[in-house]
């Protein structure tokens, strides 16, 4: 069983990972724009292959968003990264250590 010290160490590890390549993400939720939040965004190559609707469609870019446990992010939020618009499709429910969300490039 994990102890409070274990969770604290994992939060510290996640904060260090985010700090290695931190970006400021400005999420849009409907007509509302949220304040910028620090996060780490990594491309998710194998997931892009799973996003194909059929053999003739192009794969869409998928990313994983890592943030603090308090990160304000929800399914349906949108953000732009390097000129590409992404939409959050899933936010993992457990936030004991940090926030992990999946987003997909939208056309």
Buried (B, 14 or more C-beta within 10 A) or exposed (E): EEEEEEEEEBBEEBBEBBEEEBBEBEBBBEEEEBEEBBBBBEEBEEBBEEBEEEEEEEBBBBBBBBBBEEBEBEEEBBBEBEEEBBBBBEBEEEBEBBBBBBBBBEE
